[in-house]
Amino acid sequence: VQVWFRLDDKGGQNLGFDNMEARPILGTTDWKKYDLVLDVPKETVGVAFGAFVVGKGQLWIDDVSLVTVD
């Protein structure tokens, strides 16, 4: 399972991206909080996020939030 987060400018150019490729969620796990953090440039006009399962299995998501941090 990979959760992903992307930032785009008005031309559709990717300004930031994290897809947890280096830290995938493997196997059956209990509920756990996962954080994806990106610096957001001023040019950002689009924010997209999601998740996907590679292979067989299920993905359950709850309490998604976007938060500004220092």
N, CA, C and O atoms as a Maestro MAE file, in Angstrom:
{
 s_m_m2io_version
 :::
 2.0.0
}

f_m_ct {
 s_m_title
 :::
 protein
 m_atom[280] {
  # First column is atom index #
  i_m_mmod_type
  r_m_x_coord
  r_m_y_coord
  r_m_z_coord
  i_m_residue_number
  s_m_chain_name
  s_m_pdb_residue_name
  s_m_pdb_atom_name
  i_m_atomic_number
  :::
  1 25 0.854 -1.179 0.000 1 A "VAL " " N  " 7
  2 3 0.000 0.000 0.000 1 A "VAL " " CA " 6
  3 2 0.891 1.229 0.000 1 A "VAL " " C  " 6
  4 15 1.881 1.308 0.727 1 A "VAL " " O  " 8
  5 25 0.516 2.171 -0.823 2 A "GLN " " N  " 7
  6 3 1.226 3.446 -0.831 2 A "GLN " " CA " 6
  7 2 0.221 4.588 -0.775 2 A "GLN " " C  " 6
  8 15 -0.765 4.597 -1.513 2 A "GLN " " O  " 8
  9 25 0.474 5.533 0.091 3 A "VAL " " N  " 7
  10 3 -0.287 6.771 0.163 3 A "VAL " " CA " 6
  11 2 0.533 7.805 -0.593 3 A "VAL " " C  " 6
  12 15 1.759 7.812 -0.480 3 A "VAL " " O  " 8
  13 25 -0.116 8.686 -1.366 4 A "TRP " " N  " 7
  14 3 0.641 9.668 -2.132 4 A "TRP " " CA " 6
  15 2 0.049 11.073 -1.969 4 A "TRP " " C  " 6
  16 15 -1.120 11.241 -1.622 4 A "TRP " " O  " 8
  17 25 0.897 12.073 -2.231 5 A "PHE " " N  " 7
  18 3 0.562 13.486 -2.031 5 A "PHE " " CA " 6
  19 2 1.337 14.275 -3.073 5 A "PHE " " C  " 6
  20 15 2.553 14.120 -3.184 5 A "PHE " " O  " 8
  21 25 0.639 15.134 -3.852 6 A "ARG " " N  " 7
  22 3 1.281 15.872 -4.931 6 A "ARG " " CA " 6
  23 2 0.844 17.330 -4.951 6 A "ARG " " C  " 6
  24 15 -0.309 17.645 -4.656 6 A "ARG " " O  " 8
  25 25 1.768 18.215 -5.300 7 A "LEU " " N  " 7
  26 3 1.509 19.642 -5.441 7 A "LEU " " CA " 6
  27 2 1.768 20.050 -6.882 7 A "LEU " " C  " 6
  28 15 2.781 19.653 -7.460 7 A "LEU " " O  " 8
  29 25 0.869 20.839 -7.478 8 A "ASP " " N  " 7
  30 3 1.008 21.270 -8.865 8 A "ASP " " CA " 6
  31 2 0.894 22.782 -8.989 8 A "ASP " " C  " 6
  32 15 0.238 23.438 -8.181 8 A "ASP " " O  " 8
  33 25 1.553 23.331 -10.031 9 A "ASP " " N  " 7
  34 3 1.374 24.748 -10.333 9 A "ASP " " CA " 6
  35 2 0.261 24.898 -11.367 9 A "ASP " " C  " 6
  36 15 -0.330 23.900 -11.779 9 A "ASP " " O  " 8
  37 25 -0.039 26.144 -11.798 10 A "LYS " " N  " 7
  38 3 -1.173 26.370 -12.694 10 A "LYS " " CA " 6
  39 2 -0.987 25.735 -14.070 10 A "LYS " " C  " 6
  40 15 -1.969 25.521 -14.780 10 A "LYS " " O  " 8
  41 25 0.239 25.430 -14.459 11 A "GLY " " N  " 7
  42 3 0.491 24.767 -15.724 11 A "GLY " " CA " 6
  43 2 0.506 23.252 -15.615 11 A "GLY " " C  " 6
  44 15 0.753 22.563 -16.605 11 A "GLY " " O  " 8
  45 25 0.247 22.727 -14.430 12 A "GLY " " N  " 7
  46 3 0.243 21.290 -14.228 12 A "GLY " " CA " 6
  47 2 1.609 20.714 -13.894 12 A "GLY " " C  " 6
  48 15 1.776 19.498 -13.792 12 A "GLY " " O  " 8
  49 25 2.589 21.603 -13.723 13 A "GLN " " N  " 7
  50 3 3.947 21.158 -13.366 13 A "GLN " " CA " 6
  51 2 3.956 20.663 -11.919 13 A "GLN " " C  " 6
  52 15 3.381 21.295 -11.033 13 A "GLN " " O  " 8
  53 25 4.611 19.536 -11.695 14 A "ASN " " N  " 7
  54 3 4.725 18.953 -10.363 14 A "ASN " " CA " 6
  55 2 5.715 19.774 -9.528 14 A "ASN " " C  " 6
  56 15 6.876 19.923 -9.907 14 A "ASN " " O  " 8
  57 25 5.251 20.301 -8.397 15 A "LEU " " N  " 7
  58 3 6.107 21.094 -7.502 15 A "LEU " " CA " 6
  59 2 6.561 20.308 -6.276 15 A "LEU " " C  " 6
  60 15 7.515 20.706 -5.607 15 A "LEU " " O  " 8
  61 25 5.907 19.225 -5.983 16 A "GLY " " N  " 7
  62 3 6.263 18.383 -4.842 16 A "GLY " " CA " 6
  63 2 5.517 17.072 -4.934 16 A "GLY " " C  " 6
  64 15 4.374 17.027 -5.390 16 A "GLY " " O  " 8
  65 25 6.176 15.988 -4.494 17 A "PHE " " N  " 7
  66 3 5.536 14.683 -4.591 17 A "PHE " " CA " 6
  67 2 6.128 13.726 -3.569 17 A "PHE " " C  " 6
  68 15 7.342 13.686 -3.374 17 A "PHE " " O  " 8
  69 25 5.266 12.958 -2.919 18 A "ASP " " N  " 7
  70 3 5.692 11.878 -2.022 18 A "ASP " " CA " 6
  71 2 4.695 10.749 -2.203 18 A "ASP " " C  " 6
  72 15 3.491 10.959 -2.058 18 A "ASP " " O  " 8
  73 25 5.181 9.548 -2.520 19 A "ASN " " N  " 7
  74 3 4.276 8.416 -2.670 19 A "ASN " " CA " 6
  75 2 4.628 7.247 -1.755 19 A "ASN " " C  " 6
  76 15 4.160 6.130 -1.974 19 A "ASN " " O  " 8
  77 25 5.440 7.488 -0.742 20 A "MET " " N  " 7
  78 3 5.818 6.473 0.231 20 A "MET " " CA " 6
  79 2 6.488 5.263 -0.421 20 A "MET " " C  " 6
  80 15 6.508 4.182 0.167 20 A "MET " " O  " 8
  81 25 7.034 5.427 -1.622 21 A "GLU " " N  " 7
  82 3 7.648 4.304 -2.328 21 A "GLU " " CA " 6
  83 2 8.763 3.655 -1.507 21 A "GLU " " C  " 6
  84 15 8.923 2.435 -1.526 21 A "GLU " " O  " 8
  85 25 9.530 4.474 -0.790 22 A "ALA " " N  " 7
  86 3 10.637 3.944 0.013 22 A "ALA " " CA " 6
  87 2 10.174 3.420 1.374 22 A "ALA " " C  " 6
  88 15 10.958 2.819 2.108 22 A "ALA " " O  " 8
  89 25 8.911 3.645 1.707 23 A "ARG " " N  " 7
  90 3 8.385 3.202 3.006 23 A "ARG " " CA " 6
  91 2 6.941 2.697 2.863 23 A "ARG " " C  " 6
  92 15 6.038 3.219 3.518 23 A "ARG " " O  " 8
  93 25 6.720 1.691 2.016 24 A "PRO " " N  " 7
  94 3 5.360 1.188 1.807 24 A "PRO " " CA " 6
  95 2 4.801 0.523 3.068 24 A "PRO " " C  " 6
  96 15 5.549 0.089 3.944 24 A "PRO " " O  " 8
  97 25 3.498 0.457 3.138 25 A "ILE " " N  " 7
  98 3 2.816 -0.232 4.225 25 A "ILE " " CA " 6
  99 2 2.665 -1.684 3.784 25 A "ILE " " C  " 6
  100 15 2.001 -1.961 2.786 25 A "ILE " " O  " 8
  101 25 3.266 -2.597 4.506 26 A "LEU " " N  " 7
  102 3 3.302 -3.996 4.095 26 A "LEU " " CA " 6
  103 2 2.510 -4.886 5.041 26 A "LEU " " C  " 6
  104 15 2.515 -4.682 6.255 26 A "LEU " " O  " 8
  105 25 1.836 -5.866 4.476 27 A "GLY " " N  " 7
  106 3 1.143 -6.864 5.288 27 A "GLY " " CA " 6
  107 2 -0.086 -6.320 5.990 27 A "GLY " " C  " 6
  108 15 -0.557 -5.220 5.702 27 A "GLY " " O  " 8
  109 25 -0.593 -7.115 6.915 28 A "THR " " N  " 7
  110 3 -1.749 -6.737 7.717 28 A "THR " " CA " 6
  111 2 -1.269 -5.955 8.921 28 A "THR " " C  " 6
  112 15 -0.389 -6.409 9.652 28 A "THR " " O  " 8
  113 25 -1.842 -4.787 9.131 29 A "THR " " N  " 7
  114 3 -1.426 -3.937 10.249 29 A "THR " " CA " 6
  115 2 -2.648 -3.412 10.982 29 A "THR " " C  " 6
  116 15 -3.739 -3.337 10.417 29 A "THR " " O  " 8
  117 25 -2.458 -3.051 12.236 30 A "ASP " " N  " 7
  118 3 -3.493 -2.350 12.979 30 A "ASP " " CA " 6
  119 2 -3.560 -0.919 12.466 30 A "ASP " " C  " 6
  120 15 -2.705 -0.485 11.693 30 A "ASP " " O  " 8
  121 25 -4.588 -0.188 12.902 31 A "TRP " " N  " 7
  122 3 -4.716 1.218 12.530 31 A "TRP " " CA " 6
  123 2 -3.469 1.969 12.969 31 A "TRP " " C  " 6
  124 15 -2.987 1.776 14.085 31 A "TRP " " O  " 8
  125 25 -2.956 2.805 12.120 32 A "LYS " " N  " 7
  126 3 -1.767 3.589 12.423 32 A "LYS " " CA " 6
  127 2 -1.839 4.908 11.674 32 A "LYS " " C  " 6
  128 15 -2.367 4.967 10.564 32 A "LYS " " O  " 8
  129 25 -1.313 5.957 12.270 33 A "LYS " " N  " 7
  130 3 -1.266 7.259 11.626 33 A "LYS " " CA " 6
  131 2 -0.023 7.336 10.735 33 A "LYS " " C  " 6
  132 15 1.072 6.962 11.155 33 A "LYS " " O  " 8
  133 25 -0.201 7.822 9.509 34 A "TYR " " N  " 7
  134 3 0.905 8.052 8.591 34 A "TYR " " CA " 6
  135 2 0.902 9.519 8.191 34 A "TYR " " C  " 6
  136 15 -0.156 10.088 7.921 34 A "TYR " " O  " 8
  137 25 2.074 10.131 8.151 35 A "ASP " " N  " 7
  138 3 2.204 11.539 7.784 35 A "ASP " " CA " 6
  139 2 3.018 11.670 6.508 35 A "ASP " " C  " 6
  140 15 4.049 11.017 6.347 35 A "ASP " " O  " 8
  141 25 2.551 12.514 5.607 36 A "LEU " " N  " 7
  142 3 3.317 12.913 4.435 36 A "LEU " " CA " 6
  143 2 3.458 14.423 4.536 36 A "LEU " " C  " 6
  144 15 2.460 15.131 4.673 36 A "LEU " " O  " 8
  145 25 4.680 14.921 4.469 37 A "VAL " " N  " 7
  146 3 4.948 16.348 4.654 37 A "VAL " " CA " 6
  147 2 5.704 16.875 3.450 37 A "VAL " " C  " 6
  148 15 6.733 16.323 3.061 37 A "VAL " " O  " 8
  149 25 5.188 17.953 2.857 38 A "LEU " " N  " 7
  150 3 5.860 18.622 1.750 38 A "LEU " " CA " 6
  151 2 5.901 20.120 2.009 38 A "LEU " " C  " 6
  152 15 4.962 20.682 2.573 38 A "LEU " " O  " 8
  153 25 6.986 20.766 1.599 39 A "ASP " " N  " 7
  154 3 7.024 22.224 1.579 39 A "ASP " " CA " 6
  155 2 6.162 22.676 0.406 39 A "ASP " " C  " 6
  156 15 6.277 22.139 -0.696 39 A "ASP " " O  " 8
  157 25 5.299 23.663 0.641 40 A "VAL " " N  " 7
  158 3 4.361 24.116 -0.383 40 A "VAL " " CA " 6
  159 2 4.826 25.454 -0.947 40 A "VAL " " C  " 6
  160 15 4.734 26.478 -0.269 40 A "VAL " " O  " 8
  161 25 5.330 25.453 -2.192 41 A "PRO " " N  " 7
  162 3 5.757 26.711 -2.805 41 A "PRO " " CA " 6
  163 2 4.567 27.647 -3.047 41 A "PRO " " C  " 6
  164 15 3.427 27.194 -3.153 41 A "PRO " " O  " 8
  165 25 4.837 28.945 -3.132 42 A "LYS " " N  " 7
  166 3 3.780 29.930 -3.377 42 A "LYS " " CA " 6
  167 2 3.029 29.659 -4.678 42 A "LYS " " C  " 6
  168 15 1.851 29.995 -4.798 42 A "LYS " " O  " 8
  169 25 3.703 29.056 -5.645 43 A "GLU " " N  " 7
  170 3 3.101 28.816 -6.959 43 A "GLU " " CA " 6
  171 2 2.073 27.688 -6.961 43 A "GLU " " C  " 6
  172 15 1.415 27.455 -7.975 43 A "GLU " " O  " 8
  173 25 1.928 26.993 -5.849 44 A "THR " " N  " 7
  174 3 1.023 25.842 -5.784 44 A "THR " " CA " 6
  175 2 -0.427 26.285 -5.937 44 A "THR " " C  " 6
  176 15 -0.893 27.167 -5.217 44 A "THR " " O  " 8
  177 25 -1.137 25.668 -6.878 45 A "VAL " " N  " 7
  178 3 -2.567 25.920 -7.057 45 A "VAL " " CA " 6
  179 2 -3.376 24.628 -6.955 45 A "VAL " " C  " 6
  180 15 -4.603 24.663 -6.868 45 A "VAL " " O  " 8
  181 25 -2.684 23.493 -6.967 46 A "GLY " " N  " 7
  182 3 -3.390 22.213 -6.893 46 A "GLY " " CA " 6
  183 2 -2.750 21.272 -5.897 46 A "GLY " " C  " 6
  184 15 -1.527 21.148 -5.835 46 A "GLY " " O  " 8
  185 25 -3.587 20.612 -5.118 47 A "VAL " " N  " 7
  186 3 -3.141 19.604 -4.159 47 A "VAL " " CA " 6
  187 2 -3.945 18.341 -4.451 47 A "VAL " " C  " 6
  188 15 -5.173 18.379 -4.524 47 A "VAL " " O  " 8
  189 25 -3.247 17.235 -4.615 48 A "ALA " " N  " 7
  190 3 -3.924 15.960 -4.866 48 A "ALA " " CA " 6
  191 2 -3.333 14.911 -3.933 48 A "ALA " " C  " 6
  192 15 -2.143 14.946 -3.621 48 A "ALA " " O  " 8
  193 25 -4.169 13.983 -3.493 49 A "PHE " " N  " 7
  194 3 -3.677 12.917 -2.640 49 A "PHE " " CA " 6
  195 2 -4.547 11.682 -2.838 49 A "PHE " " C  " 6
  196 15 -5.682 11.770 -3.306 49 A "PHE " " O  " 8
  197 25 -3.996 10.539 -2.475 50 A "GLY " " N  " 7
  198 3 -4.735 9.300 -2.609 50 A "GLY " " CA " 6
  199 2 -3.926 8.140 -2.078 50 A "GLY " " C  " 6
  200 15 -2.927 8.327 -1.383 50 A "GLY " " O  " 8
  201 25 -4.364 6.942 -2.408 51 A "ALA " " N  " 7
  202 3 -3.679 5.733 -1.967 51 A "ALA " " CA " 6
  203 2 -3.995 4.624 -2.941 51 A "ALA " " C  " 6
  204 15 -5.013 4.660 -3.632 51 A "ALA " " O  " 8
  205 25 -3.114 3.633 -2.995 52 A "PHE " " N  " 7
  206 3 -3.364 2.489 -3.846 52 A "PHE " " CA " 6
  207 2 -2.748 1.235 -3.257 52 A "PHE " " C  " 6
  208 15 -1.794 1.291 -2.482 52 A "PHE " " O  " 8
  209 25 -3.317 0.099 -3.645 53 A "VAL " " N  " 7
  210 3 -2.862 -1.213 -3.198 53 A "VAL " " CA " 6
  211 2 -2.150 -1.871 -4.372 53 A "VAL " " C  " 6
  212 15 -2.678 -1.913 -5.483 53 A "VAL " " O  " 8
  213 25 -0.954 -2.381 -4.119 54 A "VAL " " N  " 7
  214 3 -0.218 -3.144 -5.120 54 A "VAL " " CA " 6
  215 2 -0.451 -4.619 -4.822 54 A "VAL " " C  " 6
  216 15 -0.105 -5.088 -3.738 54 A "VAL " " O  " 8
  217 25 -1.027 -5.351 -5.754 55 A "GLY " " N  " 7
  218 3 -1.329 -6.762 -5.520 55 A "GLY " " CA " 6
  219 2 -2.694 -6.938 -4.883 55 A "GLY " " C  " 6
  220 15 -3.577 -6.095 -5.037 55 A "GLY " " O  " 8
  221 25 -2.859 -8.043 -4.163 56 A "LYS " " N  " 7
  222 3 -4.130 -8.357 -3.517 56 A "LYS " " CA " 6
  223 2 -4.211 -7.685 -2.157 56 A "LYS " " C  " 6
  224 15 -3.191 -7.397 -1.531 56 A "LYS " " O  " 8
  225 25 -5.426 -7.439 -1.713 57 A "GLY " " N  " 7
  226 3 -5.613 -6.896 -0.372 57 A "GLY " " CA " 6
  227 2 -6.649 -5.801 -0.329 57 A "GLY " " C  " 6
  228 15 -7.331 -5.526 -1.316 57 A "GLY " " O  " 8
  229 25 -6.755 -5.186 0.819 58 A "GLN " " N  " 7
  230 3 -7.708 -4.110 1.064 58 A "GLN " " CA " 6
  231 2 -6.988 -2.951 1.722 58 A "GLN " " C  " 6
  232 15 -5.962 -3.121 2.380 58 A "GLN " " O  " 8
  233 25 -7.543 -1.787 1.531 59 A "LEU " " N  " 7
  234 3 -7.031 -0.567 2.156 59 A "LEU " " CA " 6
  235 2 -8.203 0.149 2.803 59 A "LEU " " C  " 6
  236 15 -9.227 0.382 2.161 59 A "LEU " " O  " 8
  237 25 -8.054 0.492 4.055 60 A "TRP " " N  " 7
  238 3 -9.064 1.254 4.777 60 A "TRP " " CA " 6
  239 2 -8.426 2.567 5.218 60 A "TRP " " C  " 6
  240 15 -7.320 2.571 5.759 60 A "TRP " " O  " 8
  241 25 -9.116 3.674 4.989 61 A "ILE " " N  " 7
  242 3 -8.609 5.002 5.359 61 A "ILE " " CA " 6
  243 2 -9.683 5.715 6.161 61 A "ILE " " C  " 6
  244 15 -10.873 5.617 5.859 61 A "ILE " " O  " 8
  245 25 -9.243 6.439 7.197 62 A "ASP " " N  " 7
  246 3 -10.179 7.186 8.038 62 A "ASP " " CA " 6
  247 2 -9.475 8.452 8.524 62 A "ASP " " C  " 6
  248 15 -8.255 8.464 8.689 62 A "ASP " " O  " 8
  249 25 -10.236 9.501 8.748 63 A "ASP " " N  " 7
  250 3 -9.743 10.752 9.342 63 A "ASP " " CA " 6
  251 2 -8.569 11.379 8.569 63 A "ASP " " C  " 6
  252 15 -7.529 11.678 9.156 63 A "ASP " " O  " 8
  253 25 -8.738 11.574 7.264 64 A "VAL " " N  " 7
  254 3 -7.732 12.250 6.463 64 A "VAL " " CA " 6
  255 2 -7.807 13.743 6.741 64 A "VAL " " C  " 6
  256 15 -8.896 14.311 6.820 64 A "VAL " " O  " 8
  257 25 -6.641 14.381 6.889 65 A "SER " " N  " 7
  258 3 -6.635 15.828 7.103 65 A "SER " " CA " 6
  259 2 -5.413 16.454 6.461 65 A "SER " " C  " 6
  260 15 -4.359 15.826 6.368 65 A "SER " " O  " 8
  261 25 -5.557 17.694 6.016 66 A "LEU " " N  " 7
  262 3 -4.448 18.505 5.525 66 A "LEU " " CA " 6
  263 2 -4.216 19.594 6.558 66 A "LEU " " C  " 6
  264 15 -5.133 20.339 6.903 66 A "LEU " " O  " 8
  265 25 -3.004 19.683 7.043 67 A "VAL " " N  " 7
  266 3 -2.692 20.594 8.141 67 A "VAL " " CA " 6
  267 2 -1.463 21.411 7.800 67 A "VAL " " C  " 6
  268 15 -0.494 20.879 7.259 67 A "VAL " " O  " 8
  269 25 -1.490 22.702 8.111 68 A "THR " " N  " 7
  270 3 -0.328 23.564 7.956 68 A "THR " " CA " 6
  271 2 0.572 23.409 9.158 68 A "THR " " C  " 6
  272 15 0.120 23.524 10.297 68 A "THR " " O  " 8
  273 25 1.852 23.148 8.914 69 A "VAL " " N  " 7
  274 3 2.818 23.013 9.998 69 A "VAL " " CA " 6
  275 2 3.982 23.971 9.753 69 A "VAL " " C  " 6
  276 15 4.198 24.418 8.627 69 A "VAL " " O  " 8
  277 25 4.726 24.281 10.805 70 A "ASP " " N  " 7
  278 3 5.891 25.166 10.663 70 A "ASP " " CA " 6
  279 2 7.059 24.416 10.082 70 A "ASP " " C  " 6
  280 15 8.129 24.993 9.889 70 A "ASP " " O  " 8
  :::
 }
 m_bond[279] {
  # First column is bond index #
  i_m_from
  i_m_to
  i_m_order
  :::
  1 1 2 1
  2 2 3 1
  3 3 4 2
  4 3 5 1
  5 5 6 1
  6 6 7 1
  7 7 8 2
  8 7 9 1
  9 9 10 1
  10 10 11 1
  11 11 12 2
  12 11 13 1
  13 13 14 1
  14 14 15 1
  15 15 16 2
  16 15 17 1
  17 17 18 1
  18 18 19 1
  19 19 20 2
  20 19 21 1
  21 21 22 1
  22 22 23 1
  23 23 24 2
  24 23 25 1
  25 25 26 1
  26 26 27 1
  27 27 28 2
  28 27 29 1
  29 29 30 1
  30 30 31 1
  31 31 32 2
  32 31 33 1
  33 33 34 1
  34 34 35 1
  35 35 36 2
  36 35 37 1
  37 37 38 1
  38 38 39 1
  39 39 40 2
  40 39 41 1
  41 41 42 1
  42 42 43 1
  43 43 44 2
  44 43 45 1
  45 45 46 1
  46 46 47 1
  47 47 48 2
  48 47 49 1
  49 49 50 1
  50 50 51 1
  51 51 52 2
  52 51 53 1
  53 53 54 1
  54 54 55 1
  55 55 56 2
  56 55 57 1
  57 57 58 1
  58 58 59 1
  59 59 60 2
  60 59 61 1
  61 61 62 1
  62 62 63 1
  63 63 64 2
  64 63 65 1
  65 65 66 1
  66 66 67 1
  67 67 68 2
  68 67 69 1
  69 69 70 1
  70 70 71 1
  71 71 72 2
  72 71 73 1
  73 73 74 1
  74 74 75 1
  75 75 76 2
  76 75 77 1
  77 77 78 1
  78 78 79 1
  79 79 80 2
  80 79 81 1
  81 81 82 1
  82 82 83 1
  83 83 84 2
  84 83 85 1
  85 85 86 1
  86 86 87 1
  87 87 88 2
  88 87 89 1
  89 89 90 1
  90 90 91 1
  91 91 92 2
  92 91 93 1
  93 93 94 1
  94 94 95 1
  95 95 96 2
  96 95 97 1
  97 97 98 1
  98 98 99 1
  99 99 100 2
  100 99 101 1
  101 101 102 1
  102 102 103 1
  103 103 104 2
  104 103 105 1
  105 105 106 1
  106 106 107 1
  107 107 108 2
  108 107 109 1
  109 109 110 1
  110 110 111 1
  111 111 112 2
  112 111 113 1
  113 113 114 1
  114 114 115 1
  115 115 116 2
  116 115 117 1
  117 117 118 1
  118 118 119 1
  119 119 120 2
  120 119 121 1
  121 121 122 1
  122 122 123 1
  123 123 124 2
  124 123 125 1
  125 125 126 1
  126 126 127 1
  127 127 128 2
  128 127 129 1
  129 129 130 1
  130 130 131 1
  131 131 132 2
  132 131 133 1
  133 133 134 1
  134 134 135 1
  135 135 136 2
  136 135 137 1
  137 137 138 1
  138 138 139 1
  139 139 140 2
  140 139 141 1
  141 141 142 1
  142 142 143 1
  143 143 144 2
  144 143 145 1
  145 145 146 1
  146 146 147 1
  147 147 148 2
  148 147 149 1
  149 149 150 1
  150 150 151 1
  151 151 152 2
  152 151 153 1
  153 153 154 1
  154 154 155 1
  155 155 156 2
  156 155 157 1
  157 157 158 1
  158 158 159 1
  159 159 160 2
  160 159 161 1
  161 161 162 1
  162 162 163 1
  163 163 164 2
  164 163 165 1
  165 165 166 1
  166 166 167 1
  167 167 168 2
  168 167 169 1
  169 169 170 1
  170 170 171 1
  171 171 172 2
  172 171 173 1
  173 173 174 1
  174 174 175 1
  175 175 176 2
  176 175 177 1
  177 177 178 1
  178 178 179 1
  179 179 180 2
  180 179 181 1
  181 181 182 1
  182 182 183 1
  183 183 184 2
  184 183 185 1
  185 185 186 1
  186 186 187 1
  187 187 188 2
  188 187 189 1
  189 189 190 1
  190 190 191 1
  191 191 192 2
  192 191 193 1
  193 193 194 1
  194 194 195 1
  195 195 196 2
  196 195 197 1
  197 197 198 1
  198 198 199 1
  199 199 200 2
  200 199 201 1
  201 201 202 1
  202 202 203 1
  203 203 204 2
  204 203 205 1
  205 205 206 1
  206 206 207 1
  207 207 208 2
  208 207 209 1
  209 209 210 1
  210 210 211 1
  211 211 212 2
  212 211 213 1
  213 213 214 1
  214 214 215 1
  215 215 216 2
  216 215 217 1
  217 217 218 1
  218 218 219 1
  219 219 220 2
  220 219 221 1
  221 221 222 1
  222 222 223 1
  223 223 224 2
  224 223 225 1
  225 225 226 1
  226 226 227 1
  227 227 228 2
  228 227 229 1
  229 229 230 1
  230 230 231 1
  231 231 232 2
  232 231 233 1
  233 233 234 1
  234 234 235 1
  235 235 236 2
  236 235 237 1
  237 237 238 1
  238 238 239 1
  239 239 240 2
  240 239 241 1
  241 241 242 1
  242 242 243 1
  243 243 244 2
  244 243 245 1
  245 245 246 1
  246 246 247 1
  247 247 248 2
  248 247 249 1
  249 249 250 1
  250 250 251 1
  251 251 252 2
  252 251 253 1
  253 253 254 1
  254 254 255 1
  255 255 256 2
  256 255 257 1
  257 257 258 1
  258 258 259 1
  259 259 260 2
  260 259 261 1
  261 261 262 1
  262 262 263 1
  263 263 264 2
  264 263 265 1
  265 265 266 1
  266 266 267 1
  267 267 268 2
  268 267 269 1
  269 269 270 1
  270 270 271 1
  271 271 272 2
  272 271 273 1
  273 273 274 1
  274 274 275 1
  275 275 276 2
  276 275 277 1
  277 277 278 1
  278 278 279 1
  279 279 280 2
  :::
 }
}
